[in-house]
Amino acid sequence: MKALVVYSSQTGNTKKLAEAVYETLTCEKEIFPVADAPDPAGYDLVALGFWFQAGKPDPKSAEYMARVKDNKVFLFATHGAAVGSDHVKNALEHARGLMPRAEVLGSFTCQGEVNPKVLEKVKAKPTPPPWIADADNAVGHPDQNDLDGLKQAFKDAAPAFTG
Ligand SMILES: Cc1cc2nc3c(=O)[nH]c(=O)nc-3n(C[C@H](O)[C@H](O)[C@H](O)COP(=O)(O)O)c2cc1C
């Protein structure tokens, strides 16, 4: 059994999650940033990590998701929005919609500290997006608690690859 971890990460938050997922895998495994990632065909599991941009998976991840066909998939992501908010649910739904043939075994998301310059710029917009109200709470995330939660969620979703 062979697993592939693919991630997109501009400021390192999602990369931390990707490394925790990779550590948790007990089968044959590979990890790549999305720009260097191989075709997902031929892997028994693809763990796909993205960050939220404008309420959706970041564009590079979205492009990769379109290449995912009949794979088993585990999704993980970081975002400025509050965990469990509609914003997060909608973005996850969007991601699933980009991979209609995939078997999504599970998912995990947590907040990821937002680049302060970006935060300032978005807050200054005439109509800031609703997720920005939660972004101050993202400082310091992902933290150890987030990474532990991710590892547990991944083990629960994909026991055959993590046992
Ligand atoms: C240009 C830009 C747009 C963003 N849009 C959203 C968004 O729509 N919703 C959200 O919850 N977070 C948004 N964020 C916050 C990031 O998703 C979050 O900080 C994430 O952890 C960044 O991951 P990374 O460190 O792996 O790049 C945005 C950040 C940037 C830079």
Ligand as a Chemical Component Dictionary entry (heavy atoms), coordinates in Angstrom:
data_LIG
# 
_chem_comp.id                   LIG 
_chem_comp.type                 NON-POLYMER 
_chem_comp.pdbx_formal_charge   0 
_chem_comp.three_letter_code    LIG 
# 
loop_
_chem_comp_atom.comp_id 
_chem_comp_atom.atom_id 
_chem_comp_atom.alt_atom_id 
_chem_comp_atom.type_symbol 
_chem_comp_atom.charge 
_chem_comp_atom.model_Cartn_x 
_chem_comp_atom.model_Cartn_y 
_chem_comp_atom.model_Cartn_z 
_chem_comp_atom.pdbx_ordinal 
LIG C1  C1  C 0 -4.847  35.966 0.065 1  
LIG C2  C2  C 0 -5.418  35.233 1.251 2  
LIG C3  C3  C 0 -6.779  34.925 1.270 3  
LIG C4  C4  C 0 -7.329  34.244 2.367 4  
LIG N1  N1  N 0 -8.664  33.935 2.342 5  
LIG C5  C5  C 0 -9.180  33.244 3.399 6  
LIG C6  C6  C 0 -10.562 32.878 3.408 7  
LIG O1  O1  O 0 -11.304 33.126 2.465 8  
LIG N2  N2  N 0 -11.036 32.221 4.496 9  
LIG C7  C7  C 0 -10.251 31.893 5.562 10 
LIG O2  O2  O 0 -10.767 31.304 6.510 11 
LIG N3  N3  N 0 -8.931  32.209 5.591 12 
LIG C8  C8  C 0 -8.379  32.854 4.526 13 
LIG N4  N4  N 0 -7.043  33.165 4.536 14 
LIG C9  C9  C 0 -6.203  32.719 5.664 15 
LIG C10 C10 C 0 -5.349  31.494 5.330 16 
LIG O3  O3  O 0 -6.152  30.476 4.740 17 
LIG C11 C11 C 0 -4.687  30.910 6.594 18 
LIG O4  O4  O 0 -3.871  31.881 7.216 19 
LIG C12 C12 C 0 -3.885  29.652 6.288 20 
LIG O5  O5  O 0 -3.502  29.040 7.494 21 
LIG C13 C13 C 0 -2.625  29.910 5.456 22 
LIG O6  O6  O 0 -1.998  28.668 5.241 23 
LIG P1  P1  P 0 -0.451  28.502 4.883 24 
LIG O7  O7  O 0 0.378   29.038 6.016 25 
LIG O8  O8  O 0 -0.272  27.029 4.718 26 
LIG O9  O9  O 0 -0.192  29.260 3.619 27 
LIG C14 C14 C 0 -6.489  33.850 3.461 28 
LIG C15 C15 C 0 -5.127  34.179 3.417 29 
LIG C16 C16 C 0 -4.581  34.843 2.336 30 
LIG C17 C17 C 0 -3.113  35.122 2.309 31 
# 
loop_
_chem_comp_bond.comp_id 
_chem_comp_bond.atom_id_1 
_chem_comp_bond.atom_id_2 
_chem_comp_bond.value_order 
_chem_comp_bond.pdbx_ordinal 
LIG C1  C2  SING 1  
LIG C2  C3  SING 2  
LIG C2  C16 DOUB 3  
LIG C3  C4  DOUB 4  
LIG C4  N1  SING 5  
LIG C4  C14 SING 6  
LIG N1  C5  DOUB 7  
LIG C5  C6  SING 8  
LIG C5  C8  SING 9  
LIG C6  O1  DOUB 10 
LIG C6  N2  SING 11 
LIG N2  C7  SING 12 
LIG C7  O2  DOUB 13 
LIG C7  N3  SING 14 
LIG N3  C8  DOUB 15 
LIG C8  N4  SING 16 
LIG N4  C9  SING 17 
LIG N4  C14 SING 18 
LIG C9  C10 SING 19 
LIG C10 O3  SING 20 
LIG C10 C11 SING 21 
LIG C11 O4  SING 22 
LIG C11 C12 SING 23 
LIG C12 O5  SING 24 
LIG C12 C13 SING 25 
LIG C13 O6  SING 26 
LIG O6  P1  SING 27 
LIG P1  O7  DOUB 28 
LIG P1  O8  SING 29 
LIG P1  O9  SING 30 
LIG C14 C15 DOUB 31 
LIG C15 C16 SING 32 
LIG C16 C17 SING 33 
# 
